[in-house]
Amino acid sequence: MERARDPSSKLPRVPIPYTGQLAALGTAGCWAASALAFEAAGRRIGSLAVNLLRLLVAFGLLTLVGWLARGLPLPVDASRHAWLWLGISGLVGFAFGDLCLLRAFLVLGPRLSTLMMSLAPPMTALIGWLVLHETLSRRNLAGMAMTVAGIAWAVLERPAAPGESSFQRPRHPLAGIALGAGGALGQAGGLVLSKLGMGSYNAFAATQVRVLAGIAGYAAILAVLRWWPRVFSALRDPAALGFTSIGAFFGPFLGVSLSLISVQRTLTGVAASIMAMTPILIIPAVVVLRKERVGIGGVTGAVVAVAGVVLLFL
């Protein structure tokens, strides 16, 4: 199918230095905001219902943006190649990856699950090398290593949540590790497949294709588990819907769209490393909102992670 011409393409484009890295940093900030909102919503209506509802809200926002910015409320100008790989990317990232992460939180606990997600940048770099033939420089590898190490340090030093011991022993450690690795693999594979399918296509329209696939995936999961009544009951909770809508704006709408802009403009491994800064960016919010104390180890880990990100910008 021939693509419709984007009116914005007629405007002169001024190159912005480090566009990919800045978009990745914006993604991490958006995901930090969405994580807090989804946590509040999940406590009220359950995480599985939140995951589907956030995609429905995001699809509505993306439809509005497509209509206003491109005159196309739906991504009908996407090629078959884009539909195929972006659709698979949506299933891998939104359905498989997020579902594994959700289960990992229940089995491993939030701290170890977040730590497992720090595997996403090296997984992304490896898959990007295999699929897209991307090669990282020594400086990129050093920056990635520092960023991942700093994030892991900060996560391990963060005070335990209420009811969670500092070294909580999961009841099913192997299953939890497998689920955590599945969550990281879903995020990594989703990014690489997005870049493979997107090319130079509009990032917000590409996100809309991914969200459509994610909605289909979650609809199938809910049908198999017979959990649709839980979703319908969630619609009667205005507060949860409010938190979900806020999270949807910063998560699958803006955050994911920025992540696709990032992988368009820089190496997927570099982008994934900067996006992994979300646990670091959450620290100021939990200090202010929840009055949590951050120890020297947490601060040191954050500094190391930031230094790694600076290397990725050079």
C-alpha positions in Angstrom: 0.0 0.0 0.0 1.4 3.4 -0.9 2.0 5.7 2.0 0.2 9.0 2.2 2.6 11.9 2.2 3.1 13.4 5.6 2.4 17.2 5.5 5.1 17.8 8.1 7.7 16.5 5.6 7.5 19.8 3.7 8.8 21.8 6.7 12.5 22.4 7.0 14.1 20.1 9.5 16.8 21.4 11.8 19.0 18.6 13.1 19.0 18.3 16.9 22.2 16.9 18.4 21.9 13.6 20.3 18.2 13.3 19.3 18.2 9.6 20.0 19.8 9.9 23.4 17.6 12.7 24.5 14.5 10.8 23.4 15.7 7.8 25.4 16.2 10.0 28.5 12.7 11.4 27.9 11.4 7.8 27.7 13.0 6.9 31.1 11.3 10.0 32.6 8.0 9.1 31.2 8.2 5.5 32.4 9.1 6.7 35.9 5.9 8.8 36.0 3.8 5.9 34.5 5.2 3.4 37.0 4.0 5.4 39.9 0.6 5.9 38.3 0.2 2.2 37.4 1.2 1.1 40.8 -1.5 3.2 42.4 -4.1 1.9 39.8 -2.9 -1.7 40.2 -3.5 -1.7 44.0 -7.2 -0.9 43.3 -8.1 -3.0 40.2 -5.2 -5.4 39.6 -2.2 -5.2 37.2 -3.7 -7.3 34.4 -6.7 -5.0 34.1 -4.5 -2.0 34.2 -2.3 -3.4 31.4 -5.2 -3.7 29.0 -6.9 -0.4 30.0 -3.7 1.6 29.6 -3.4 0.3 26.0 -7.0 1.2 25.2 -6.5 4.7 26.5 -3.1 5.0 24.7 -4.8 3.9 21.4 -7.4 6.7 21.8 -4.6 9.3 22.3 -2.6 8.0 19.4 -5.7 8.1 17.2 -6.3 11.7 18.1 -2.7 12.7 17.5 -2.7 10.9 14.1 -5.8 12.7 13.0 -4.5 16.1 14.1 -0.9 15.8 13.0 -1.2 13.6 9.9 -4.8 13.6 8.9 -4.8 9.9 9.4 -6.5 8.6 12.6 -5.3 5.1 11.9 -1.9 3.9 10.5 -3.3 2.9 7.1 -0.3 4.2 5.3 2.0 1.7 7.0 3.6 -0.9 4.7 3.0 -4.6 5.1 6.6 -4.9 6.3 5.9 -2.3 9.0 2.6 -4.0 10.0 4.3 -7.4 10.3 7.3 -6.5 12.4 5.7 -3.7 14.5 2.8 -6.1 15.2 5.2 -8.8 16.3 7.0 -6.2 18.3 3.8 -5.2 20.1 3.1 -8.8 21.0 6.6 -9.4 22.2 6.9 -6.2 24.2 3.4 -5.4 25.5 2.0 -8.9 25.9 4.8 -11.4 26.5 7.3 -9.0 28.1 4.9 -7.1 30.4 3.1 -10.3 31.4 6.4 -11.9 32.4 7.4 -8.8 34.4 4.0 -8.8 36.1 4.4 -12.4 37.2 8.0 -11.8 38.2 6.9 -9.0 40.6 4.6 -11.5 42.3 7.2 -14.3 42.5 10.5 -12.5 43.0 9.2 -9.2 44.6 9.7 -5.7 43.2 13.4 -5.3 44.0 14.7 -8.5 42.4 12.3 -8.0 39.4 13.6 -4.5 38.8 17.2 -5.9 39.1 16.4 -8.5 36.4 15.1 -5.8 34.1 18.7 -4.3 34.1 19.5 -7.2 31.8 17.4 -5.5 29.0 20.2 -3.2 27.7 22.8 -6.0 27.1 20.1 -8.2 25.7 19.1 -5.4 23.4 22.7 -4.8 22.3 23.1 -8.5 21.5 19.8 -8.8 19.6 20.6 -5.6 17.8 24.0 -7.0 16.7 22.4 -10.3 15.5 19.4 -8.8 13.7 20.4 -5.3 12.7 24.2 -5.8 12.6 24.7 -2.9 15.0 28.1 -2.6 16.6 28.8 -0.7 19.8 32.1 1.2 20.2 34.3 0.7 23.3 33.0 3.9 24.7 29.4 2.8 24.2 30.1 -0.6 25.9 31.8 1.2 28.8 28.9 3.6 29.2 26.4 0.7 29.1 28.4 -1.2 31.7 28.5 1.8 34.0 24.8 2.5 33.6 23.7 -1.0 34.2 26.1 -1.4 37.2 24.9 1.9 38.7 21.2 1.0 38.3 21.8 -2.5 39.9 23.7 -0.9 42.8 21.0 1.7 43.4 18.2 -0.9 43.2 19.9 -3.2 45.7 20.6 -0.3 48.1 17.0 1.0 48.0 15.1 0.5 51.3 12.8 -2.5 51.2 9.1 -2.0 50.7 6.7 -2.6 53.6 6.5 -6.3 54.3 9.5 -7.1 52.1 12.8 -8.1 53.8 16.1 -6.7 52.5 17.0 -10.2 51.2 13.6 -11.7 50.5 13.9 -15.3 49.4 11.4 -16.1 46.7 9.4 -19.3 47.0 10.1 -20.3 43.4 13.5 -18.7 42.5 14.0 -20.5 39.2 10.6 -19.6 37.9 11.0 -16.0 39.1 14.4 -15.7 37.4 12.9 -17.1 34.2 10.0 -14.7 34.4 12.3 -11.7 35.1 14.6 -12.7 32.2 11.4 -13.0 30.0 10.4 -9.5 30.9 13.9 -8.2 30.0 13.9 -10.2 26.8 10.4 -8.9 25.8 11.6 -5.3 26.2 14.8 -5.9 24.3 13.1 -7.9 21.5 10.3 -5.3 21.2 12.8 -2.5 20.7 14.9 -4.3 18.1 11.8 -5.5 16.2 10.3 -2.0 16.3 13.4 -0.6 14.7 13.4 -3.4 12.1 9.8 -2.7 11.1 9.6 1.1 11.5 12.4 2.4 9.3 11.7 6.1 8.8 8.0 5.7 9.5 6.2 8.1 11.9 7.0 7.0 15.5 3.5 7.7 16.9 1.8 5.8 14.1 4.3 3.0 14.6 3.4 3.0 18.3 -0.3 2.7 17.3 0.4 -0.5 15.4 2.3 -1.9 18.4 -0.5 -0.9 20.8 -3.1 -2.6 18.5 -1.1 -5.8 18.6 -0.8 -5.5 22.4 -4.5 -5.0 22.8 -5.2 -8.2 20.7 -2.6 -10.1 22.8 -4.1 -9.1 26.1 -7.6 -9.7 24.9 -6.6 -13.3 24.1 -4.9 -13.7 27.5 -8.0 -12.4 29.4 -10.2 -14.7 27.4 -8.1 -17.8 28.2 -7.9 -16.9 31.9 -11.6 -15.9 31.9 -10.8 -12.6 33.6 -12.9 -10.2 31.5 -15.3 -9.7 34.5 -12.4 -8.2 36.4 -11.8 -5.7 33.7 -15.5 -4.8 33.5 -15.6 -4.3 37.3 -12.5 -2.1 37.1 -14.5 0.3 34.9 -16.5 1.2 38.0 -13.5 2.6 39.8 -13.1 6.3 38.8 -9.9 6.8 40.8 -8.2 3.7 39.3 -9.3 4.9 35.8 -7.8 8.3 36.5 -4.4 6.8 37.6 -4.5 4.4 34.6 -5.2 7.3 32.2 -2.2 9.3 33.6 0.0 6.2 33.3 -1.2 5.6 29.8 -0.3 9.1 28.7 3.3 8.8 30.1 3.7 5.1 29.3 2.4 3.5 26.0 1.5 6.9 24.4 4.4 9.3 25.0 7.0 7.1 26.5 6.8 4.3 24.0 6.6 6.8 21.1 9.8 8.5 22.4 11.5 5.1 22.6 10.8 4.5 18.9 12.2 7.9 18.1 15.2 7.0 20.1 15.9 3.7 18.3 15.4 5.5 15.0 18.1 8.0 15.8 20.7 5.9 17.7 21.9 2.3 18.3 19.3 0.2 20.1 21.8 -0.8 22.8 22.6 2.8 23.6 18.9 3.7 23.6 18.0 0.8 25.9 20.8 1.6 28.4 19.5 5.2 28.8 15.9 4.0 29.0 16.9 1.7 31.9 17.5 4.8 34.0 13.9 4.7 35.1 14.7 3.3 38.7 17.2 6.1 39.2 14.7 8.8 38.1 12.0 7.3 40.4 14.3 8.0 43.5 13.5 11.7 43.8 9.8 11.0 43.5 9.7 8.4 46.3 11.9 10.6 48.5 9.4 13.5 48.1 6.1 11.6 47.9 6.8 8.6 50.2 9.5 10.1 52.5 11.8 7.2 51.7 15.5 7.6 52.7 18.2 6.9 50.2 21.5 5.6 51.6 25.0 6.4 50.4 25.0 3.2 48.3 21.8 4.3 46.4 23.3 7.8 45.8 26.6 6.3 44.6 24.8 3.9 42.3 22.8 6.8 40.8 26.0 8.8 40.2 27.7 5.9 38.5 24.6 5.3 36.3 24.5 9.0 35.4 28.2 8.9 34.5 27.5 6.0 32.2 24.7 7.9 30.5 27.1 10.9 30.0 29.5 8.5 28.2 26.7 7.3 26.0 26.1 11.0 25.0 29.7 11.5 24.0 
